Every structure is written in C-alpha cells, then in structure tokens.
C-alpha cells in the first residue's frame, strides 16, 4: 500500500491494487491506516524494546499492556499463567496488578529462564506473587505442574508468549485451554507477525506461520471459545480497533 499524507490539504490518500481511497487526514479511517504503518515500522525498529515495568524490561507494546489491564480488572483472575518469561517484565506487571486488585498470583513458564533474569525476578519486591516454572510450555509434565497450581474454583487467565510458530501456539492452546474458566481468556499473543513478513527483520513464512492462524483454527474447532477483541470499558472516540501486536489473539471461554 502507498500512503500519501498532505498536512497542508489535510488529506490522506491510500493506494493499493489499483484502488485509490482519499479521506480527511483527521478521520478515524486515516488514523487506522497511519497506525498500521506505525506499528510495522515500530516493530522493525524495536520500539517495544524501550520499555520496562518496575525495573524489568517488558518487551511489549504499551497499548497491549493497558488493554490487558482492562481485561484483568474485568475478569479478576485468581491465577494468571504466562508462557514466555524473557526478562520478567510482564510477570512483574501482572503481579503489580494482582497486588493492586487484592487478588491473584502469576505463574511464568519458559523453556530457559536465564540465571540473571531468575535472580532479578526472585529478588523483586513482587516476587511473592510470582512462581517460575522452567521447561517447555508444551511438555506434559510442565502443563501438569501448572495445572496443579490452580485450586478448585479459581478463575484462570492464560497468555501465550513463548515460541510464536503456528504449530507451537496450537499445541499450547490445546494444552492450556481447559484451565481457562468461563468468562476468562486464553491469549495467543504476537500475531502481528503476519503483517511483518515484508519488513527488513521479517520472514516470508510469517504470512502463514503465526499465532493468529493458530487461534483462528482453534476457535473453529472449539465452539466453547469465541475469538473477539475484549470490549473497551471506556471510549469517547469514534475508534473501535486496537493498536496492537496481538491481532486476533483474544479467545474468550463462553
């Protein structure tokens, strides 16, 4: 797509596949098109690698974190399971929300938790809210250990943020979905990959090999889940679409 912005005329022209669309620059449609381009450029330039939460690198788009906060506040989970630990920033983020809400704890699973990251997480003031599990997120023994951390009657929310291949995410969805309680979610993060196959750091295989494809196939095979963006609890704009690295990610258990 070719986008031409004229700030003097206050117009935006989008051209793709022989079609031409002209619109006011200050319009919801223009905002969405510019945002899509900004997200791709920001991902390639590692914009998400510039943020931390309470001292730990978080490596997430801030909008995704705020939207997740909205969901956590609405669901009020007792257990948040996240696959993929990295530096631990998102675990600390969820733990801080648990403390603020007065309920909940976090389980972080990763095939390799580097010693310096483990030490930093375990020394963090919110470490008491976090349990670390080292091992493949799809290993039956690891899945069983995570399941054993959930007490009867507790609300569970799961975020999948480890290996982002379609096959691995599909395996994680099958492994963890039955832990998710009605009204809560399992989230296949980072489906933005499908939009990034043509950026300098992208890969051609991402046109089909990405988490959103796994989530869509899972939803089609599991009618007890619906694939839908969680509603915004506050919106005084004309906008309705997230700026996100997680398109098509949110699977809600009916």
Secondary structure as UniProt FT lines:
FT   STRAND          2..6
FT   TURN            7..10
FT   STRAND          11..16
FT   TURN            17..18
FT   STRAND          19..24
FT   HELIX           28..44
FT   TURN            45..46
FT   HELIX           47..50
FT   STRAND          52..53
FT   TURN            54..55
FT   STRAND          56..57
FT   HELIX           62..75
FT   STRAND          79..83
FT   TURN            86..87
FT   HELIX           89..101
FT   STRAND          105..110
FT   HELIX           115..122
FT   TURN            125..126
FT   HELIX           127..129
FT   STRAND          130..134
FT   TURN            137..138
FT   HELIX           140..148
FT   TURN            152..153
FT   STRAND          156..160
FT   HELIX           166..176
FT   HELIX           177..179
FT   TURN            182..183
FT   STRAND          185..188
FT   HELIX           191..195
FT   TURN            197..198
FT   TURN            200..201
FT   HELIX           204..207
FT   HELIX           211..221
FT   TURN            223..224
FT   STRAND          225..227
FT   TURN            247..248
FT   STRAND          250..253
//
